[in-house]
Amino acid sequence: MADESPIVVERRKELTYLLSLAGELEHALMCQYLYAAFSLKSTSGPGLRADQIASVERWRRVVLDVAAEEMLHWAVVQNLLISVGSAPYVSRPHFPHQAKGYPAGVQLRLLPFGETALQHFVFLERPEGVDLADADGFQQTGPPLAPMRAEEIVPRGQDFSTQGHLYRSVERGFARLADVLGEERLFIGPAFHQAEETTFRWPDLGPITDLAGANRAIERIVEQGEGATGDWEIAHYGRFLRALGEYRAIREVDPVFEPAHPVVAAGMRPVEGIEPDVYITDAATGGCSDLFNSVYELLLQMIARYFAFGHETPEQRQVLASTAVGLMFQAIKPLGLLLARLPVGPEHPGATAGANFQLPYRASFLLPHRRSSWLRFAERLDELALFGEGLDPAEGADTVEQVSAALARAAAHLTAHVEAV
């Protein structure tokens, strides 16, 4: 493998710190890719001819497929965390960020589909040893992280050049700790708290109980991202590189080609000191943005409950999983597509909001008590359904109505299970 600076994993604490960092990255990448996919237009008009729509829909499918695989990787990381006795970790830094504790080259931002976004995605997914610069606007900031010493007892961020570098270091950490502690002492987390393939319909997802299982899981993540043993054509890196080439080819022939809406990652308010790129002043757009982000936050709470449950039966955990997946398709996707078309406000004519994936806080999303968790989930779904019914956007009112109905159905479905848990 090309030059990779060593990453220290002397103790279980460093291992779980790095796994949490990997979970943050998978989560943030998933959001970036969804934002870009949602930004793509679906009908012809200025900047997009009817004969170009097939290419746009193909790119949307590529980006959505990669986002789905990032979601799988995120779930695998949760299994890895639980396998060594840790809790699920579903939080992430706010956008835009180059968060403290991250290497200077790791910067994440919501971008509409286009050359800058695709160059950034190719950079993030590049295999180790591929010399690429990030897109314009992503220059490295600050010095590299100081190497961690083996004798340090408090875990902290360490420098890594690529996602594969991080995961290979995690893999070596697993091997070292299995040697030091023994596999039985390292893999102390219960298998029944982990996700398996029938839950989310991913054949690569299964409980991890030993070093061989951990290695298989990590190798699969690296293989899907940067490609195995140099074969990257069907990996994320190769798929984004191909889309970038196709995009450039069309722009060369048609300089006015613009497949994406003019989204600007707009938000209603700052959160924990992070300002949105642009503030939404259109009231109906702001309501749709708040509805999207509130459903997104609730999904994280439900997924955290799925992994860190207390006394739910397998059937009840499946209800949590299926409800969460249903909301991704019945609320997150339609609202994300709608927000890419909705105006920010008169101060920014022509700009549209986009789905900014803003979280109200970075604290734990885990609700600890069984019955109260389910009551809160159902209560929040009812609140969001009612909130959605009061929205009247300039376009897409039928979409919001369908989302509200889906939220109400989900609330009723969970309520039916409350007393059973």
Protein Blocks (a to p, Z undefined) as FASTA:
>chain_A
ZZddddddfbfklmmmmmmmmmmmmmmmmmmmmmmmmmpcfbdcehiafklmmmmmmmmm
mmmmmmmmmmmmmmmmmmmmmmnopacdfbdcddddddehiafklccddddedfklmmmm
mmmmpcehiacdddehiacedjddddddfklmbdcddddfbfklmmmmmmmmmmmmmmmn
opklmmmccfklpccfklnopakbccdfbfklmmmmmmmmmmmmnogehiaklmmklmmm
mmmmmmmmmmmmmmmbcfbdcdehiafbdcehiacfbdcfbfklmmmmmmmmmmmmmmmm
mmmmmmmgghiafklmmmmmmmmmmmmmmmmmmmmmmmmmpcfbjklghiafbjnhiafb
fbdfbdfbfklmmmmmmmmmmmmmmmmmmpccfbhklmmmmmmmmmmmmmmmmmmmmmmZ
Z
